[in-house]
């Protein structure tokens, strides 16, 4: 179905809230990560398209899967990813899991509770981290920390964009039970400014996200690849900064995203802290060896 790529939003890797295959990633790994990103971005654009019906979205996502798995070459980006994965001996399982999340976005617009949201993140976020770890040949023992970090990044994006998602897509990732506990419902996300009750909901979810970041904290130190470690350290530090903002800012009326200059400053601190931690841990690792 060749019209799928005509649905692209135009958003690229440089427009994301967190780095995607930045210059920190080794050049030999960046093309495969970017090939994966292009299919994820295209599929996300399909799932978020404002005009397509749910059935039309599912049909197009099925077409992405068909080209990914080799049934045809109708979606060039997916066919290209299939070839790259084959060349590198990598599984298509992670992209197939992502497609599960995009299909869910096509038909589901509300989440009952935190567990329901975490189940969504199992498909929408965890596969991205697992794929990048696989590309670098990292051990699967790193997956739990990566899953937690990726889920945190996903929830941060949801909280930052909660008003926009409701207005543009009628999609609400903030769990129903969290809203109901404060006497709220989805319509409150359509207001120009969040009231005290909604601010408490967002701060509470930011607190739970901070706990996920704590679980993901050891990841940068546990991967073997230094450049990947620095990338993870940058991402983790950016996420911690955004969670702190969400604790005190109103995403309906205030800017939460980092400016480019702010992001660079936070990223440099994250990379420096990660490098320092790895250098200090080196004597311990040598002694254990």
N, C-alpha and C positions, 0 to 999 in steps of 0.2 A: 504494500500500500504506500506508494511513493509520495502521497500528499502529507504524510506524517511530518516530515521535516519542514514543511511549509507552516506548521503550527508552532514552530519554535518561537519563544518569547524574545530571543536576542540576548538573553542573560548569559553571561559567560563565567568562567572560573574566577575571574578577577572581581566579579560582583557579589560573590558569596561572603557571608559573615566571617567565615574562617578560611584559612589558606587551603588551596587545592593544588597539590603538586607544585609547591613554591620552589624557588631556586635552591632551597635547602635540600630537597630531594635529589638524589644522584641522577645525573642526566640519563643513565641507562634505564632508570625506572620511570621517568616522567612520562614518556609516550604511552605506556600501557595504563598508567593511572589516569591520564587525560582521555584516553579512549574509553575507559570505564565511565569517567565523568560525563563525556558527551552523550552516552546512551542514558545515563541517569537523568541528565538535564532535559533531554528530549522527552523522556517518559514522564518526568515531573510536569513539563509544560502541557503534555496531553492531559494528565490527570487534573490539572488546574485550569484547563481551558474554559473560558466563561460562556461559550456558546454550545459546545458539544454536549450531547446528552450522555447519561451514564453508559448507555448501550454503545454509543459511538466511541466513547473513551475506551471501554473494554475491548472493542473490536480492534482498535489501533494498538493497544497494549499487547494484545494477542499477536499482532503483526510484528511487533518488536521482538517478542519471544520467538516467533517462527524464524526470524533472521538470525537471532542469537544462537539458536540450537541447530541451524543448518537446514531447515525445511525449505527455505528460499532465501533470496538476497534482496527482498523488497524494501527493507529499511537499511540503507547503506551504512549508517553509523553502527548498527547492531551487527551487520555482517562483518564490518571491519574489526569490531571488538572480538567476534568469534575467531577470526584469523589470528589476531594478536594473542589471545588466550591460548590457542593451539600452539603457536610458536614458542610461548613461554612455559607450556605445560601446566597451565592454570585452569582451575575449574570455573564453569559458568554458574555455579551454585549461588554465589553471592549476588550476581545480577538477577538471577531468577527470584531470589528472596526479596530483592528491592522491588521487582515487578509485582510481587504479592502486596507490598505496601501501596504502590501506586494504584493497583486495582481496588484496594480498600478505600483510597481517597476518592475514587470515582463513584463509589456507592454509599460511603459512610461519612457523616458530617458531625457526629457527636460521640463523646466518649464518657462512659459511665463513671469511672473512677480511676485512680492512679494505676491500678493493675491493668486496666483496659488500655490506658495510654502506654504503659511499659510494654505491653504485648505488641502494640503498633510499632514502638521503637525497635523491638526485636527484629522487625523486617525493614523498617525505614531507615534505621541508623546503624545498627550493629554490623550489617553486611559490608558497609563502607570501610570501617576500621579493619575488619577481618580480611578484606581484599587487599588493602594496603600492606598489612602484615604478611600476607601470603606472597605478595610481589617481592618483598624483601627477604623471604625465606625465614621469617621469624617463627618461633615455636608456638604451638597452639595454646600453651600455658599462658600466653599473653592475652588470650581472647577475653577472659572475664573483665579485666581492667579496661580493655579497649571497649567492650560492650557498654560498660558504665560511663566512660567518657563520651562515647558517641551518643548515648541516650541523653546525657546532659546537654550536649550541643543541640540536639533536636528540640528538647524542651525549651532551651533558651530562645531558639528561633521562634517557637510557638508563642512564647510569652511576649517577645518583642513585637510580633506581628499580629497579636490577638485581635486588635481592632480591625486591621486591614483584612485579615482572613474572614472575619465575620461579615464585613461590609461587601467585600468583593466576591466571596465564594460561599457565603452562608456556612462556613466551616468553623467549628469550635473545638479546639483541642483541650481547652481548660475543662477538667472533668466536671460533669454535672453535679456530683455530690459536693465538690468543693464550693461551687456557686450556691447550691441550695443551702449549705450550712450557714451562709451569710444572708439568706433570704433573697438571692439573686437568680437570674437566669440569663440565657444567651443574649437577650435584648440589651442588657446592660453594657455589653461590649460595643454597642452601636452609639453610645453617648460620646460627646466631644471630650469629656473628661471623666476619669474614673473617680467614683466616690470613695469614702473611707472603707466601705465594706469590700469593694472590688480591689482596692489597694491591699487589703489584708489577704485576700485570696492570692493575689499575684506574689506578694512577699512570702506567703506560706509555701507556694509551689517553688519559688526561688530557693527557699531553704531546703526543700527536698532535693532540688537539683544540686545544691552545694554538697549534699551528702553523696550524690552520685560522683561528683568530681573528686571527693575524698577517696572513694573506691578506685577511681581511675588514676589517682595521683602517682602510684608506683610505676605506671606504664613506661614513662620516658626513661626511667632508670633500668628497666628490665629488658628492653630491646637491645640487640647487639649492634645494630647499625647506628653509628654516631649521628649521621645526618638525619635519619628518621627520628632519632631521639630528640634532636634539637627541634624538629618540626612539631613533634608531639608536645614538647615543653612550651613552645610558642602558643600552640592551640589551647593548651590547658590554662596558661596564664591569661590569655584573652578571655576565655570562658569565665574564669574566676572574677575578672574585672566586670564583665557583663552581669554576672549574678549579683555582685555588690550593687550595681546600678539598679537592677530590678527590685532589690530590697527597698529602695528609697524613691524610685522614679515611677511616674505614671506613663506606661507605654501608649495610652490613648492620646495624651496631650504633650508628652515630652519625648525628646530624642534619647533613645537608649543606645543605638548603634554607635560604634567608635567612628570618629572622623579618620581619614587616612593618616593624618599626623599622629593622632592618638594611638591608632593601631600599630603604627611603626614603633612608637615609644614603648608600648606594652610588649610588643613582640621582641624587641631587643632585650628587655629585662628578662623575659621568659627564656630566651636562648642563653643569655649569660648565666642565669641561675641553673639551668639544666647542665650546661657545660661545667660549671663549678662543682655541682653535685657529682657528676661522673668522675671528675678528676680526683675529688676527695675520696670517692669510693674505690678508686683503682688500687691503692695499697691493700685494702681489705680483700679485694678479689684475688690479688696476687698471693696474699698470705694464705687464703683458702686453697688456692691451687697448689 
